[in-house]
């Protein structure tokens, strides 16, 4: 994340696929999980210049824009 909290985002394939996990260094399990379609693979992840928006691109060409403070809500561009 674009802050000093020690939080970071990670995604996976296989058994733990289908989610973007919000984790924190020193914490053994994810703090929160945000669902994505299980068969989508993330190919791009970038914060906006001011860190308020997270941009995620998928292998099918879909792009999602997430407000960092409200990650459950997003805008999808196909």
Buried (B, 14 or more C-beta within 10 A) or exposed (E): BEEEEEBEBEBEEEEEBBBBBBBBEEEEEBEEBBEBEEEBEBEEEEBEEEEEBBBBBBEEEBBBBBBBEEBEEBEEEE
